[in-house]
Amino acid sequence: MKKILLASQSPRRRELLSALGYSFETVGICCDEIYPDDLPAAEVAAYLSELKSNAYAGLGENEILVTADTVVSIDNKILGKPQDKAEAKRMLRELSGRAHQVYTGITLKTNRQTVTATDKADVTVENLTDDEIDYYLDTCQPYDKAGSYGIQDWFGMAKISKINGSFYTVMGLPTHLVSSIIKQLDSYS
């Protein structure tokens, strides 16, 4: 088995990769997560995961690098990580009572091969009151999450009424794709 390197600071991605049964090392990368303004929302996550992958130098012969990015989109507009409580509140109001899309792009790379894939989930949020939004922002602190929410916390349990797609894609790592691609890359010499 090749050594797996996860280039992510996300505790959720670390948790999911570990739950798949893989041993891995977490590595840091430094890149500006900037994408072209005219890039369709459905392509942004894959673009950013490739950007992160390309920013990593020093990939060893028997290593697989895993990078990922998740974006939330409503009306083809990207909702990134909020800068502050006011922006988080605005995002949650925009998602309230509506369906939106979550795209997670992944790039898995060896010295010989790179595979990039995107998984999409459609997510429906129940109507949110201002009190519910304030409660959520005060108790769960979702400032490191695209769209200002975490599917795995109170918001997902209490306010998500429907998911069409993988729960884990919304959480930040499409585990079914990662597992399949790791097997593919590990068998390719």
N, CA, C and O of each residue as an XYZ file, in Angstrom:
756
protein
N       0.839     -1.189      0.000
C       0.000      0.000      0.000
C       0.879      1.246      0.000
O       1.804      1.377      0.801
N       0.565      2.157     -0.921
C       1.283      3.430     -0.962
C       0.944      4.251      0.292
O      -0.118      4.081      0.890
N       1.856      5.131      0.670
C       1.639      6.024      1.808
C       0.674      7.125      1.373
O       0.850      7.722      0.311
N      -0.336      7.393      2.185
C      -1.326      8.419      1.866
C      -0.985      9.695      2.622
O      -0.731      9.677      3.826
N      -0.985     10.800      1.888
C      -0.764     12.131      2.453
C      -2.051     12.928      2.276
O      -2.517     13.096      1.149
N      -2.625     13.414      3.347
C      -3.824     14.242      3.284
C      -3.419     15.695      3.471
O      -2.957     16.089      4.541
N      -3.597     16.482      2.427
C      -3.265     17.907      2.486
C      -4.534     18.677      2.848
O      -5.180     19.275      1.987
N      -4.874     18.651      4.119
C      -6.076     19.322      4.604
C      -5.945     19.554      6.101
O      -5.411     18.720      6.832
N      -6.438     20.692      6.537
C      -6.486     20.982      7.968
C      -7.862     20.661      8.548
O      -8.090     20.844      9.743
N      -8.774     20.186      7.711
C     -10.141     19.912      8.141
C     -10.202     18.694      9.060
O      -9.809     17.597      8.663
N     -10.692     18.880     10.281
C     -10.845     17.718     11.165
C     -11.861     16.723     10.615
O     -11.756     15.524     10.874
N     -12.832     17.206      9.867
C     -13.841     16.317      9.283
C     -13.223     15.419      8.218
O     -13.540     14.231      8.156
N     -12.358     15.961      7.389
C     -11.706     15.131      6.365
C     -10.778     14.104      7.010
O     -10.718     12.955      6.573
N     -10.067     14.513      8.031
C      -9.201     13.556      8.748
C     -10.034     12.431      9.355
O      -9.665     11.260      9.268
N     -11.151     12.790      9.965
C     -12.040     11.798     10.579
C     -12.575     10.814      9.531
O     -12.607      9.607      9.771
N     -12.990     11.326      8.386
C     -13.576     10.459      7.359
C     -12.533      9.541      6.727
O     -12.807      8.361      6.507
N     -11.347     10.063      6.433
C     -10.306      9.220      5.840
C      -9.885      8.128      6.823
O      -9.623      6.993      6.424
N      -9.824      8.470      8.083
C      -9.502      7.486      9.111
C     -10.606      6.432      9.226
O     -10.318      5.244      9.376
N     -11.862      6.864      9.156
C     -12.992      5.935      9.247
C     -13.016      4.954      8.078
O     -13.552      3.852      8.201
N     -12.437      5.352      6.946
C     -12.323      4.434      5.805
C     -11.284      3.342      6.061
O     -11.194      2.373      5.308
N     -10.506      3.506      7.124
C      -9.520      2.492      7.480
C      -8.120      2.769      6.978
O      -7.247      1.905      7.055
N      -7.897      3.973      6.464
C      -6.581      4.309      5.932
C      -5.709      4.965      6.988
O      -6.174      5.797      7.768
N      -4.445      4.582      7.004
C      -3.437      5.304      7.771
C      -2.923      6.406      6.856
O      -2.745      6.186      5.658
N      -2.690      7.563      7.399
C      -2.236      8.675      6.563
C      -1.475      9.671      7.410
O      -1.537      9.666      8.639
N      -0.763     10.515      6.711
C      -0.046     11.626      7.332
C      -0.689     12.908      6.827
O      -1.011     13.020      5.644
N      -0.876     13.872      7.715
C      -1.413     15.166      7.313
C      -0.249     16.077      6.944
O       0.719     16.196      7.694
N      -0.353     16.718      5.785
C       0.698     17.625      5.319
C       0.090     18.995      5.038
O      -1.099     19.118      4.743
N       0.921     20.006      5.135
C       0.472     21.359      4.866
C       0.785     21.783      3.441
O       1.772     21.356      2.842
N      -0.071     22.622      2.927
C       0.182     23.251      1.629
C      -0.163     24.724      1.769
O      -0.937     25.122      2.639
N       0.419     25.507      0.908
C       0.153     26.936      0.926
C      -0.207     27.379     -0.483
O       0.621     27.332     -1.393
N      -1.442     27.805     -0.649
C      -1.843     28.358     -1.944
C      -3.046     29.273     -1.739
O      -3.839     29.090     -0.816
N      -3.159     30.248     -2.609
C      -4.310     31.139     -2.580
C      -5.460     30.440     -3.288
O      -5.343     30.064     -4.454
N      -6.568     30.268     -2.583
C      -7.718     29.568     -3.147
C      -8.558     30.543     -3.967
O      -9.648     30.952     -3.566
N      -8.018     30.898     -5.119
C      -8.672     31.849     -6.013
C      -9.034     31.119     -7.295
O      -8.220     30.377     -7.844
N     -10.244     31.327     -7.766
C     -10.710     30.691     -8.995
C     -11.240     31.763     -9.945
O     -11.618     32.849     -9.504
N     -11.271     31.465    -11.244
C     -11.770     32.439    -12.213
C     -13.236     32.802    -11.937
O     -14.049     31.933    -11.622
N     -13.557     34.078    -12.057
C     -14.917     34.554    -11.790
C     -15.966     33.894    -12.679
O     -17.112     33.721    -12.266
N     -15.576     33.529    -13.893
C     -16.547     32.962    -14.833
C     -16.663     31.437    -14.740
O     -17.382     30.823    -15.528
N     -15.965     30.831    -13.790
C     -16.018     29.380    -13.632
C     -17.376     28.989    -13.038
O     -17.773     29.531    -12.007
N     -18.091     28.052    -13.677
C     -19.382     27.620    -13.125
C     -19.212     27.018    -11.730
O     -18.197     26.386    -11.437
N     -20.200     27.218    -10.890
C     -20.140     26.730     -9.507
C     -19.832     25.239     -9.452
O     -19.114     24.791     -8.558
N     -20.357     24.472    -10.386
C     -20.154     23.015    -10.398
C     -18.696     22.626    -10.628
O     -18.313     21.490    -10.349
N     -17.874     23.553    -11.135
C     -16.478     23.251    -11.450
C     -15.475     23.828    -10.447
O     -14.289     23.503    -10.499
N     -15.943     24.671     -9.545
C     -15.038     25.378     -8.632
C     -14.322     24.428     -7.672
O     -13.114     24.559     -7.470
N     -15.038     23.481     -7.081
C     -14.424     22.587     -6.084
C     -13.298     21.764     -6.698
O     -12.238     21.617     -6.089
N     -13.515     21.226     -7.897
C     -12.463     20.446     -8.567
C     -11.280     21.343     -8.919
O     -10.127     20.941     -8.759
N     -11.556     22.542     -9.393
C     -10.496     23.489     -9.734
C      -9.617     23.763     -8.505
O      -8.389     23.746     -8.591
N     -10.265     24.015     -7.367
C      -9.513     24.329     -6.152
C      -8.771     23.114     -5.607
O      -7.668     23.254     -5.079
N      -9.358     21.922     -5.726
C      -8.631     20.731     -5.248
C      -7.394     20.482     -6.106
O      -6.356     20.072     -5.588
N      -7.494     20.728     -7.418
C      -6.320     20.598     -8.297
C      -5.276     21.663     -7.972
O      -4.078     21.383     -7.971
N      -5.732     22.878     -7.699
C      -4.827     23.968     -7.335
C      -4.025     23.595     -6.084
O      -2.812     23.801     -6.030
N      -4.708     23.053     -5.095
C      -4.032     22.619     -3.868
C      -3.042     21.492     -4.161
O      -1.923     21.490     -3.649
N      -3.460     20.545     -4.981
C      -2.593     19.412     -5.323
C      -1.324     19.890     -6.018
O      -0.227     19.418     -5.719
N      -1.479     20.823     -6.942
C      -0.327     21.339     -7.686
C       0.609     22.171     -6.810
O       1.775     22.360     -7.158
N       0.108     22.669     -5.677
C       0.930     23.479     -4.774
C       1.828     22.626     -3.881
O       2.726     23.147     -3.220
N       1.585     21.311     -3.863
C       2.389     20.438     -3.007
C       3.624     19.977     -3.763
O       3.530     19.428     -4.861
N       4.781     20.209     -3.160
C       6.044     19.784     -3.775
C       6.627     18.629     -2.970
O       6.431     18.535     -1.758
N       7.330     17.774     -3.649
C       8.056     16.718     -2.948
C       7.302     15.425     -2.762
O       7.561     14.694     -1.805
N       6.377     15.122     -3.649
C       5.648     13.863     -3.559
C       6.599     12.701     -3.820
O       7.275     12.660     -4.848
N       6.645     11.768     -2.891
C       7.547     10.624     -2.999
C       7.044      9.560     -3.958
O       5.893      9.594     -4.393
N       7.909      8.626     -4.278
C       7.622      7.570     -5.255
C       6.425      6.707     -4.869
O       5.623      6.357     -5.734
N       6.288      6.364     -3.619
C       5.204      5.478     -3.185
C       4.180      6.211     -2.330
O       3.734      5.706     -1.300
N       3.818      7.407     -2.772
C       2.871      8.219     -2.012
C       1.676      8.612     -2.872
O       1.785      8.780     -4.086
N       0.533      8.754     -2.203
C      -0.686      9.274     -2.825
C      -1.071     10.533     -2.052
O      -1.288     10.486     -0.841
N      -1.153     11.651     -2.759
C      -1.575     12.913     -2.163
C      -3.083     13.064     -2.360
O      -3.597     12.855     -3.458
N      -3.782     13.426     -1.290
C      -5.226     13.651     -1.346
C      -5.496     15.113     -0.994
O      -5.108     15.584      0.075
N      -6.167     15.828     -1.905
C      -6.609     17.191     -1.628
C      -8.102     17.260     -1.914
O      -8.636     16.461     -2.684
N      -8.768     18.222     -1.286
C     -10.218     18.344     -1.469
C     -10.645     19.785     -1.244
O      -9.961     20.563     -0.578
N     -11.789     20.116     -1.815
C     -12.401     21.408     -1.553
C     -13.912     21.247     -1.675
O     -14.405     20.519     -2.537
N     -14.631     21.930     -0.811
C     -16.091     21.871     -0.819
C     -16.644     23.272     -0.999
O     -16.194     24.220     -0.356
N     -17.631     23.392     -1.888
C     -18.316     24.669     -2.065
C     -19.821     24.453     -1.972
O     -20.348     23.410     -2.361
N     -20.488     25.460     -1.451
C     -21.946     25.490     -1.389
C     -22.397     26.492     -2.436
O     -21.838     27.583     -2.545
N     -23.412     26.116     -3.207
C     -23.894     26.978     -4.279
C     -25.416     27.097     -4.209
O     -26.128     26.106     -4.047
N     -25.889     28.322     -4.333
C     -27.322     28.556     -4.443
C     -27.522     29.568     -5.559
O     -26.882     30.619     -5.579
N     -28.407     29.248     -6.477
C     -28.626     30.088     -7.663
C     -27.317     30.342     -8.407
O     -27.079     31.445     -8.897
N     -26.473     29.320     -8.488
C     -25.166     29.358     -9.152
C     -24.203     30.380     -8.532
O     -23.243     30.807     -9.173
N     -24.468     30.759     -7.298
C     -23.597     31.677     -6.553
C     -22.916     30.877     -5.445
O     -23.566     30.121     -4.722
N     -21.610     31.051     -5.321
C     -20.830     30.331     -4.316
C     -20.971     31.001     -2.947
O     -20.829     32.216     -2.810
N     -21.254     30.173     -1.941
C     -21.218     30.627     -0.552
C     -20.000     29.971      0.087
O     -20.002     28.771      0.360
N     -18.980     30.753      0.318
C     -17.741     30.218      0.887
C     -17.798     30.170      2.401
O     -18.874     30.098      2.994
N     -16.631     30.211      3.016
C     -16.550     30.254      4.477
C     -16.822     31.694      4.910
O     -16.244     32.624      4.347
N     -17.682     31.888      5.892
C     -18.004     33.261      6.305
C     -16.828     33.929      7.014
O     -16.060     33.285      7.728
N     -16.713     35.220      6.799
C     -15.651     35.992      7.446
C     -16.012     36.379      8.876
O     -15.135     36.571      9.718
N     -17.316     36.492      9.140
C     -17.765     36.920     10.468
C     -19.212     36.483     10.681
O     -19.822     35.863      9.810
N     -19.750     36.817     11.851
C     -21.109     36.398     12.202
C     -22.149     37.017     11.275
O     -23.116     36.352     10.904
N     -21.966     38.267     10.900
C     -22.937     38.928     10.024
C     -23.020     38.222      8.667
O     -24.110     38.022      8.131
N     -21.867     37.849      8.120
C     -21.870     37.147      6.837
C     -22.472     35.750      6.985
O     -23.207     35.298      6.107
N     -22.170     35.069      8.077
C     -22.747     33.740      8.317
C     -24.268     33.832      8.424
O     -24.985     32.991      7.883
N     -24.746     34.840      9.114
C     -26.191     35.035      9.268
C     -26.839     35.291      7.906
O     -27.906     34.751      7.611
N     -26.196     36.109      7.084
C     -26.726     36.394      5.749
C     -26.811     35.113      4.922
O     -27.813     34.869      4.249
N     -25.752     34.291      4.974
C     -25.746     33.036      4.211
C     -26.863     32.101      4.667
O     -27.569     31.525      3.839
N     -27.023     31.950      5.973
C     -28.051     31.040      6.483
C     -29.449     31.536      6.136
O     -30.337     30.730      5.858
N     -29.656     32.846      6.147
C     -30.952     33.392      5.712
C     -31.201     33.071      4.238
O     -32.326     32.771      3.839
N     -30.143     33.138      3.444
C     -30.278     32.835      2.016
C     -30.613     31.359      1.782
O     -31.355     31.035      0.855
N     -30.078     30.473      2.606
C     -30.341     29.035      2.476
C     -31.694     28.631      3.064
O     -32.231     27.582      2.708
N     -32.241     29.442      3.948
C     -33.469     29.118      4.667
C     -34.634     28.801      3.733
O     -34.982     29.591      2.856
N     -35.229     27.624      3.944
C     -36.414     27.231      3.182
C     -36.159     26.879      1.735
O     -37.094     26.824      0.936
N     -34.906     26.639      1.385
C     -34.564     26.424     -0.027
C     -33.639     25.232     -0.198
O     -33.028     24.743      0.753
N     -33.557     24.786     -1.433
C     -32.591     23.749     -1.810
C     -31.346     24.428     -2.369
O     -31.426     25.489     -2.987
N     -30.203     23.804     -2.145
C     -28.945     24.297     -2.696
C     -28.079     23.102     -3.060
O     -28.439     21.957     -2.785
N     -26.950     23.371     -3.672
C     -26.040     22.314     -4.091
C     -24.745     22.406     -3.285
O     -24.265     23.490     -2.954
N     -24.200     21.229     -2.984
C     -22.880     21.138     -2.366
C     -22.016     20.307     -3.301
O     -22.378     19.190     -3.672
N     -20.878     20.860     -3.677
C     -19.922     20.165     -4.540
C     -18.636     19.958     -3.749
O     -18.093     20.903     -3.177
N     -18.156     18.727     -3.719
C     -16.834     18.478     -3.162
C     -15.968     17.905     -4.267
O     -16.272     16.865     -4.851
N     -14.880     18.611     -4.538
C     -13.905     18.161     -5.521
C     -12.739     17.516     -4.806
O     -12.297     17.993     -3.760
N     -12.241     16.429     -5.372
C     -11.073     15.749     -4.805
C     -10.040     15.540     -5.900
O     -10.381     15.312     -7.061
N      -8.787     15.620     -5.518
C      -7.687     15.283     -6.417
C      -6.781     14.320     -5.673
O      -6.317     14.607     -4.570
N      -6.537     13.176     -6.291
C      -5.613     12.180     -5.752
C      -4.495     12.035     -6.755
O      -4.732     11.856     -7.949
N      -3.264     12.114     -6.258
C      -2.119     12.233     -7.152
C      -0.966     11.346     -6.693
O      -0.646     11.269     -5.507
N      -0.351     10.680     -7.671
C       0.920      9.987     -7.460
C       1.921     10.657     -8.395
O       1.582     11.612     -9.095
N       3.145     10.159     -8.405
C       4.138     10.708     -9.339
C       3.795     10.399    -10.790
O       4.330     11.032    -11.700
N       2.915      9.441    -11.014
C       2.616      9.011    -12.384
C       1.212      9.339    -12.856
O       0.949      9.344    -14.058
N       0.318      9.611    -11.938
C      -1.079      9.756    -12.336
C      -1.793     10.722    -11.396
O      -1.527     10.760    -10.195
N      -2.705     11.500    -11.971
C      -3.555     12.397    -11.191
C      -5.002     12.128    -11.571
O      -5.340     12.055    -12.753
N      -5.852     11.980    -10.564
C      -7.279     11.771    -10.798
C      -8.039     12.838    -10.017
O      -7.854     12.991     -8.810
N      -8.895     13.572    -10.725
C      -9.747     14.578    -10.095
C     -11.197     14.199    -10.352
O     -11.557     13.790    -11.456
N     -12.015     14.338     -9.334
C     -13.438     14.027     -9.462
C     -14.233     14.997     -8.596
O     -13.715     15.569     -7.637
N     -15.492     15.166     -8.953
C     -16.402     16.006     -8.178
C     -17.652     15.208     -7.865
O     -18.156     14.464     -8.707
N     -18.144     15.366     -6.657
C     -19.419     14.768     -6.292
C     -20.356     15.886     -5.864
O     -19.938     16.867     -5.249
N     -21.627     15.722     -6.199
C     -22.633     16.746     -5.920
C     -23.727     16.165     -5.039
O     -24.117     15.007     -5.192
N     -24.211     16.975     -4.125
C     -25.384     16.630     -3.331
C     -26.330     17.829     -3.334
O     -25.904     18.975     -3.192
N     -27.605     17.544     -3.497
C     -28.635     18.576     -3.371
C     -29.159     18.517     -1.938
O     -29.521     17.450     -1.444
N     -29.194     19.660     -1.284
C     -29.547     19.726      0.132
C     -30.700     20.711      0.306
O     -30.663     21.820     -0.227
N     -31.724     20.301      1.056
C     -32.863     21.173      1.336
C     -32.856     21.559      2.807
O     -32.784     20.710      3.696
N     -32.933     22.860      3.034
C     -32.933     23.419      4.387
C     -34.360     23.842      4.737
O     -35.046     24.467      3.928
N     -34.795     23.501      5.936
C     -36.093     23.973      6.410
C     -36.021     25.479      6.663
O     -34.937     26.063      6.692
N     -37.186     26.098      6.845
C     -37.213     27.518      7.186
C     -36.512     27.733      8.521
O     -36.695     26.965      9.465
N     -35.712     28.782      8.583
C     -34.953     29.118      9.789
C     -35.469     30.423     10.375
O     -35.676     31.392      9.645
N     -35.676     30.456     11.670
C     -36.012     31.713     12.332
C     -34.708     32.423     12.697
O     -33.643     31.806     12.733
N     -34.802     33.714     12.965
C     -33.612     34.453     13.400
C     -33.074     33.890     14.714
O     -31.861     33.847     14.919
N     -33.968     33.459     15.604
C     -33.526     32.864     16.875
C     -32.750     31.570     16.632
O     -31.743     31.320     17.294
N     -33.212     30.745     15.685
C     -32.503     29.505     15.366
C     -31.129     29.792     14.770
O     -30.147     29.127     15.098
N     -31.073     30.785     13.893
C     -29.790     31.164     13.290
C     -28.826     31.646     14.374
O     -27.667     31.233     14.407
N     -29.307     32.519     15.258
C     -28.457     33.024     16.342
C     -27.999     31.894     17.258
O     -26.833     31.846     17.651
N     -28.907     30.990     17.598
C     -28.554     29.851     18.444
C     -27.448     29.039     17.782
O     -26.450     28.693     18.415
N     -27.638     28.742     16.509
C     -26.659     27.923     15.795
C     -25.296     28.602     15.742
O     -24.275     27.979     16.033
N     -25.281     29.862     15.375
C     -24.006     30.576     15.258
C     -23.315     30.715     16.616
O     -22.086     30.683     16.691
N     -24.088     30.866     17.676
C     -23.506     31.013     19.011
C     -23.000     29.691     19.582
O     -22.019     29.683     20.326
N     -23.643     28.582     19.255
C     -23.272     27.303     19.864
C     -22.341     26.458     19.009
O     -21.518     25.718     19.548
N     -22.451     26.551     17.691
C     -21.672     25.644     16.827
C     -20.497     26.303     16.116
O     -19.622     25.606     15.602
N     -20.462     27.621     16.078
C     -19.322     28.343     15.496
C     -18.911     27.797     14.119
O     -17.793     27.302     13.972
N     -19.781     27.876     13.118
C     -19.490     27.252     11.821
C     -18.667     28.126     10.869
O     -18.918     28.128      9.664
N     -17.709     28.853     11.387
C     -16.979     29.815     10.566
C     -15.899     29.186      9.695
O     -15.301     29.867      8.862
N     -15.645     27.897      9.879
C     -14.665     27.210      9.027
C     -15.353     26.321      7.996
O     -14.731     25.425      7.424
N     -16.650     26.576      7.760
C     -17.424     25.703      6.879
C     -18.050     26.485      5.734
O     -18.603     27.567      5.930
N     -17.953     25.923      4.546
C     -18.597     26.520      3.377
C     -20.097     26.630      3.627
O     -20.722     25.688      4.114
N     -20.667     27.777      3.294
C     -22.095     27.979      3.468
C     -22.522     28.235      4.899
O     -23.712     28.393      5.171
N     -21.575     28.279      5.814
C     -21.820     28.587      7.234
C     -22.550     27.494      7.998
O     -23.189     27.774      9.012
N     -22.465     26.241      7.526
C     -23.093     25.180      8.314
C     -22.334     23.872      8.196
O     -21.592     23.633      7.243
N     -22.550     23.030      9.206
C     -22.004     21.679      9.203
C     -23.143     20.676      9.208
O     -24.013     20.721     10.078
N     -23.140     19.784      8.250
C     -24.191     18.772      8.139
C     -24.181     17.829      9.340
O     -25.213     17.255      9.689
N     -23.021     17.670      9.970
C     -22.861     16.700     11.051
C     -23.207     17.266     12.426
O     -23.147     16.540     13.418
N     -23.568     18.552     12.507
C     -23.872     19.130     13.818
C     -25.366     19.451     13.939
O     -26.178     18.919     13.181
N     -25.725     20.310     14.881
C     -27.129     20.636     15.149
C     -27.873     21.025     13.886
O     -29.011     20.604     13.681
N     -27.249     21.813     13.051
C     -27.908     22.293     11.835
C     -28.380     21.124     10.974
O     -29.531     21.089     10.538
N     -27.491     20.178     10.737
C     -27.854     19.024      9.922
C     -28.923     18.166     10.563
O     -29.824     17.672      9.885
N     -28.825     17.991     11.869
C     -29.802     17.153     12.573
C     -31.180     17.801     12.639
O     -32.193     17.116     12.501
N     -31.227     19.117     12.849
C     -32.495     19.791     13.106
C     -33.086     20.504     11.894
O     -34.301     20.688     11.828
N     -32.259     20.910     10.937
C     -32.763     21.807      9.896
C     -32.587     21.330      8.456
O     -33.067     21.989      7.534
N     -31.918     20.211      8.244
C     -31.811     19.666      6.885
C     -32.934     18.650      6.712
O     -32.985     17.644      7.419
N     -33.828     18.919      5.771
C     -34.971     18.022      5.587
C     -34.744     16.982      4.500
O     -35.433     15.963      4.461
N     -33.773     17.236      3.608
C     -33.573     16.290      2.507
C     -32.160     16.431      1.947
O     -31.638     17.536      1.794
N     -31.556     15.281      1.647
C     -30.273     15.249      0.939
C     -30.423     14.278     -0.215
O     -30.802     13.123     -0.019
N     -30.127     14.742     -1.412
C     -30.074     13.866     -2.577
C     -28.604     13.790     -2.976
O     -28.093     14.665     -3.675
N     -27.937     12.740     -2.525
C     -26.506     12.586     -2.740
C     -25.871     12.082     -1.461
O     -26.568     11.710     -0.517
N     -24.563     12.071     -1.431
C     -23.834     11.526     -0.291
C     -23.740     12.524      0.867
O     -23.333     13.672      0.687
N     -24.120     12.066      2.039
C     -23.951     12.838      3.270
C     -22.488     13.252      3.425
O     -22.193     14.372      3.842
N     -21.575     12.337      3.086
C     -20.147     12.591      3.280
C     -19.598     13.616      2.294
O     -18.609     14.289      2.583
N     -20.231     13.736      1.136
C     -19.876     14.805      0.204
C     -20.176     16.148      0.847
O     -19.377     17.080      0.750
N     -21.328     16.252      1.504
C     -21.700     17.495      2.183
C     -20.764     17.749      3.366
O     -20.451     18.898      3.679
N     -20.328     16.696      4.008
C     -19.414     16.817      5.152
C     -18.004     17.219      4.711
O     -17.222     17.715      5.522
N     -17.674     17.010      3.430
C     -16.395     17.497      2.931
C     -15.488     16.482      2.273
O     -14.391     16.834      1.840
N     -15.919     15.208      2.182
C     -15.081     14.203      1.528
C     -15.972     13.074      0.996
O     -16.508     12.289      1.779
N     -16.133     12.989     -0.329
C     -16.941     11.902     -0.899
C     -16.208     10.571     -0.738
O     -15.438     10.159     -1.605
N     -16.462      9.920      0.373
C     -15.700      8.740      0.773
C     -15.753      7.617     -0.258
O     -14.771      6.900     -0.448
N     -16.891      7.463     -0.920
C     -17.004      6.400     -1.926
C     -16.037      6.635     -3.085
O     -15.447      5.685     -3.600
N     -15.871      7.884     -3.496
C     -14.931      8.204     -4.581
C     -13.485      8.076     -4.117
O     -12.646      7.525     -4.829
N     -13.199      8.581     -2.931
C     -11.832      8.516     -2.405
C     -11.372      7.068     -2.309
O     -10.269      6.736     -2.743
N     -12.204      6.215     -1.747
C     -11.854      4.802     -1.587
C     -11.589      4.138     -2.935
O     -10.613      3.405     -3.092
N     -12.452      4.394     -3.892
C     -12.312      3.803     -5.225
C     -11.039      4.278     -5.927
O     -10.329      3.482     -6.541
N     -10.757      5.573     -5.834
C      -9.586      6.127     -6.525
C      -8.295      5.679     -5.844
O      -7.305      5.411     -6.526
N      -8.284      5.592     -4.516
C      -7.085      5.089     -3.826
C      -6.781      3.671     -4.289
O      -5.625      3.345     -4.562
N      -7.794      2.831     -4.380
C      -7.580      1.453     -4.856
C      -7.014      1.454     -6.273
O      -6.102      0.691     -6.590
N      -7.565      2.319     -7.119
C      -7.092      2.432     -8.507
C      -5.629      2.864     -8.550
O      -4.826      2.254     -9.257
N      -5.277      3.903     -7.807
C      -3.905      4.417     -7.828
C      -2.925      3.471     -7.147
O      -1.765      3.379     -7.551
N      -3.383      2.772     -6.124
C      -2.507      1.855     -5.404
C      -2.151      0.640     -6.257
O      -1.075      0.062     -6.109
N      -3.059      0.262     -7.145
C      -2.791     -0.913     -7.989
C      -1.995     -0.547     -9.244
O      -1.432     -1.420     -9.905
N      -1.952      0.748     -9.567
C      -1.222      1.212    -10.749
C       0.239      1.411    -10.369
O       0.547      2.205     -9.480
N       1.144      0.692    -11.038
C       2.557      0.825    -10.645
C       3.296      1.828    -11.463
O       4.488      2.044    -11.246
